[in-house]
Amino acid sequence: MTIRGFKSFASATTFEFEPGVTAVVGPNGSGKSNVVDALAWVMGEQGAKTLRGGKMEDVIFAGTAGRPPLGRAHVALTIDNSDGALPIDFSEVTISRTLFRTGGSEYAINGDGCRLLDIQELLSDSGLGREMHVIVGQGQLDRILHATPEDRRGFIEEASGILKHRRRKERTVRKLDAMQGNLQRLADLTGEIRRQLGPLGRQAQVARRAQTIQADVRDARARLLADDVVRLRDSLEQDRADQSALTARRAEVERGLETARREQAEAEHAAAIATPRLNAARDLWYRLSSGRERLRSLAKVADERRRLLGTSEPVPSGRDPERLERQAEEAREELAVLAEALEMRAEALESASEGRAEAEEAAAAEDRRHTARLRDSADRREGLARLAGSVGAARSRVEAAEGEIGRLRASLTAASERRRAAEREFTALETQVAGVEDGEEGLDAEYEEAAAAQESAEAGLVAIEESRRDAETARRSLEARLDALRAGLRGRDGSGAVLASNDGVLGPVPSLVKVEPGFESAVAAALGAVAEGLAMDGPEAAHRALARLRDDEAGQAALLVAGAPEPRQLSSVRHALPEGAHWLDALVRADARVRSAVVRLLSGAVVAADSAQGQALLAKHPDLTVVTRGGDVLTSASVRGGSAAAPSTLELQAQVEEAESELAAAQAAHERAGFELAGARERVRAATERADAALAALHESDARFAAVAERLAALGAQLRGATAEDDRLRASLEAAQEHLETEQEALATAAERFEAAEEADAEGEA
């Protein structure tokens, strides 16, 4: 296995695992567990907690004070496949996994890229893999021992290789379920499509007909437009011809108008000359008519008188005939005068009537000429009015075009201002989006950090809870063991009765004698029954205790008597002992009250490493008592030993003390685990609050970002609309300016024509 950049392995490191057992040893923190983590990681482990990390990027070498961090972690595992254990046609199979700090990962088999699933199935077919129990960690055996039947079934299935087939079956079932769901959705879609085929077919037919009709409409519109173009061209040619004819007619009318003006002036002059004569003739005619009426009256009077004169009736009396004759003569004379005057008046009347008729005929002719001149003048004025109307209409069109240009310019200014405002707001929102994105990155980093801290705290909490459970289990086990050991110490032979009397009892010998660890059996064998007995404060107390045991028939008891005299040395100088042998009294620490008694009992006793060494010592020093560590006692005259039915009291006491020490340590560990558990729970709570706060802030930032992005999209559409409106208004303004120029040219032309017509009319009137 080759490791590079994985955890503490910064440089490339290769481990060769030969047949047999390979042990990796080293002090704490040297990276032993990292080797196992690398093996699990290359076989497809996906849990960061399993690899003792907060997130998967933690497996990449993080750097030291003298070495920068690396950007990737790479582990390659080469397996000897000469026996064909792996289902692949290679004698050597190299599985590699690479993780980049950017988050990407690569898997390869013999250098060819592959999927994680390919590696897992390749290894699972041979009983390897991250879930095949080829790696047994701390506490895993305990989990197996305390597992439920269902869990044990899972372990057995994994070990037997059934699990991979079960999981393949589950994947296949999931794929079949997904395929069934897809088929159901496909059937639904097919039914829906079939249901919609009829209406869609009709709609398609209608659409095709609409396209045909639209094509016909376009063709008809094109033909109509072509006809309109031809008609407008003909109309334009006709207008041009009419304009030429109108120009010629205008010149002719202007010439006729000039002639009519001259004739009108002559007629007016003649009328001015003939008017006095006409008035005189009219006065004469009125006078003659009056005279004729008077003559008629006189004639009637004369006729009446003549009738009266010629009548046969007698004249009334009272009248003078001569007077009457005179009157008649006068009447005849007057009548003659009147007749002559009447004739003269009649002639004058006839002459005046003839003059009047001539004058009336001349006046009528002059009236006709004047009317014709007035009609011509009215036609000219009407033409001038039409030209003035054309000029006014052209001026109105020019003013309307100027107003339209002003409106378009104002609209263009407003649209440009809206576009600039939208651009400013769009730029500001882009800056805000950039700020939100920067803040989003910070919030992402903060959330990832908080989530990693939460995950790490939860992992620590799980580890501490597991440690606390282990400490609780160890504490309970030690308590049970201690209770059993203490029960074994109580009530051996008659010691219980002596201890109950409490008469001169110093205590159990094991409680007053401490032995170096490992030599308990040897010291117990050397002390014999005293090792399990009681210590008394003197010979009298010991004898009273024995008497009480005999009286009560409570059994026997071995008693250690305090105050025994110091033993004499067997020789002035102790024998030099070989390596592995020790004087027993040097291995014992006893209470001061019983020390001399213990030393006396152990005087001359030597502990040997084994029976052979003991026999050699006895052969050299027959006066010694040799005890082996296993509890065999050898002297020159006897040998005692073998297998003890039960541990000695000293051994039990040592075990009790050891169990008490371990129990105290376990209780301390349990309490520490409790404190650490409380702290870990607090850290988990704080990390959870931080993660929740970071997630809430991230969600809030996402909401702000979505709102800003939505506003940005709306502003983008508004900006595009404002730009399009700006372009449209500019195009409309250019078209309006061109139209204004055309109308101004038309106005100038109409004004010139009107001025020319006015000048011609003025000349005609003159």
Secondary structure, 3 states (H helix, E strand, C coil): CEEECECCECCCEECCCCCCCCCCCCCCCCCHHHHHHHHHHHCCCCCCCCCCCCCHHHHECCCCCCCCCCCEEEEEEEEECCCCCCCCCCCEEEEEEEEECCCCEEEEECCEEECHHHHHHHHHCCCCCCCCCCCCCCCHHHHHHCCCHHHHHHHHHHHHCHHHHHHHHHHHHHHHHHHHHHHHHHHHHHHHHHHHHHHHHHHHHHHHHHHHHHHHHHHHHHHHHHHHHHHHHHHHHHHHHHHHHHHHHHHHHHHHHHHHHHHHHHHHHHHHHHHHHHHHHHHHHHHHHHHHHHHHHHHHHHHHHHHHHCCCCCCCCCCCHHHHHHHHHHHHHHHHHHHHHHHHHHHHHHHHHHHHHHHHHHHHHHHHHHHHHHHHHHHHHHHHHHHHHHHHHHHHHHHHHHHHHHHHHHHHHHHHHHHHHHHHHHHHHHHHHHHHHHHHHHHHHHHHHHHHHHHHHHHHHHHHHHHHHHHHHHHHHHHHHHHHHHHHHCCCCCHHHHHHHCCCEEEEHHHHEEECCCCHHHHHHHHHHHHHCEEECCHHHHHHHHHHHHHHCCCCCCEEECCCCCCCCCCCCCCCCCCCCEEHHHHEEECCCCHHHHHHHHCCEEEECCHHHHHHHHHHCCCCEEEECCCCEECCCCEECCCCCCCCHHHHHHHHHHHHHHHHHHHHHHHHHHHHHHHHHHHHHHHHHHHHHHHHHHHHHHHHHHHHHHHHHHHHHHHHHHHHHHHHHHHHHHHHHHHHHHHHHHHHHHHHHHHHHHHHHHHHHC
